[in-house]
């Protein structure tokens, strides 16, 4: 169930009640690809007040496999995360990570990136896997086109994704779990509109905007979000998949998006790039060698409360595992704290000030 | 100050009062090579009740370097560990890790394993570095002979180490820090005796037994420990350097050793090998794929309280960073809990039962 608590312009303060807990929106979902947020543990997620996390169906299907998940109950029990989980459909990884052998109306024939074994992922199988994982939000199987792509290819791909979406809706056997449709159509406005309407005709618990942040211009992404959120049923949550930077997120909230996920905070952390209230910090830089200050003086995470930039630089340069952990913890805390600020700003009708502030930090 | 609280046979229950805290012995010291226990943080050390940790002078001297450490105060402040620290002299790493160019009476000429730059480590410099780190216990610079080695080489090396030990004692400028001598002499009983007596003539706050677990037979190691602890001043703590397995430790306590360090718990964890109350577990093994049980049902660490063997195997196989963290946490907790059991057993005069129990677990 999704409840709209407050609107300020097009930005929305909402509450999504799921089987495993309540999620205050707008929200960011840390990515636990293989049943674990890289470098972190459930205890850390409690510390940084994560409300919902994302699991990758493709990875979990291949390893540990559904027999193992079933044996342990579900993904929540397997990974000791009792809170809400959203899982993707596996489609995006098949197109980006595995070797795709053939795409037919039936589904996607692919080879595992781990051991080369062959599988056919159909819309029905994707939902079956996600129901086995018992994720609070299941995503429909879709094809995510690359960029650039011709109008004709984008259209035929989107229309197949819509037929797959209808099959996913049919395949659902656990109505206590949410199912979200995914808008496709690349950077073509009329295809995006058609896709939104197709999904609303089927009817989903929420609507995701897929296929963005794949190489298109920033303004094209913003335009496509604008097109979708202008049409999509306002009583349902909107989820912008795989996006993005702090500024991307706040710009999308400004257009009425409620949910986000991205590997950026954890992946950047492993590369030494940190998000702070003063902008990006590259902790490898020698200017931090003697720096006593916290990564982010305005942050209250364990990393910032405990260590100096000088020490964190030393850990990174020395290749210490704890560096990835500490920087990931901080970056995720930064993202989750940003979402908290966003929620408060919408409640207090000063979201535009927050947006201007972030444009001034990041647009340089 | 070292206080003997209780003896049971030759095993000793003691209390070592250091500048940064009190250490109950027998104790195991987790190894924080580069100013960080691999995969863990000070908050984890509090959870597993670590009392004292070990830092490596060689690594910290090369990176971040003493200018950085001085800028941040000392090693305690740099790494946010307010408790006691023991540092080694750097000698062992020069012989095992760096390229040793020349060994003279003055000291050891070596090249950094990081960037090839050249240094001369003298006894005086080793103490100066350790006083800059401000470790509660400084170790004298010594040469650790490899095995096997001729009697003549072992003798001349040991005697030079004794001259270096005297120079270290002379070089001390911070009497509030402890300084420990290191017994050498390879597997030659009379050389070990001579070394013990030489060190006691100089007079140290504690005595370490060095140069063991470098390839000699297990019974030779036990014999050499026996020779040393029979001679060394019983009013001072005895520290067996770089040893070892749980059984090695308990056998050495049986001969009167008080302090231990080893990379085994953390290094083995990163390779998937776990110490439990039922023996060793290789978490990679496919037999654990569907195993619901804790790594060690008798352990109360976060890893064992939260996760199944099946999940931990999945994390390890998937190459997740959190696997190293969780297994390192468990292994160190196992070692520290073992030391707690040892202390209690000595207090209650049933150390021999504990020893028999561990011989039955590990001697197979």
Interface residues (C-beta under 8 A of the other chain):
Chain A: X34 X35 X36 X37 X38 X39 X40 X41 X42 X43 X59 X63 X64 X67 X68 X71 X72 X78 X79 X80 X289 X290 X292 X302 X306 X307 X308 X310 X311 X314 X315 X317 X318 X320 X321 X322 X324 X325 X326
Chain B: X34 X35 X36 X37 X38 X39 X40 X41 X42 X43 X63 X64 X67 X68 X71 X72 X78 X79 X80 X289 X290 X292 X302 X306 X307 X308 X310 X311 X314 X315 X317 X318 X320 X321 X322 X324 X325 X326
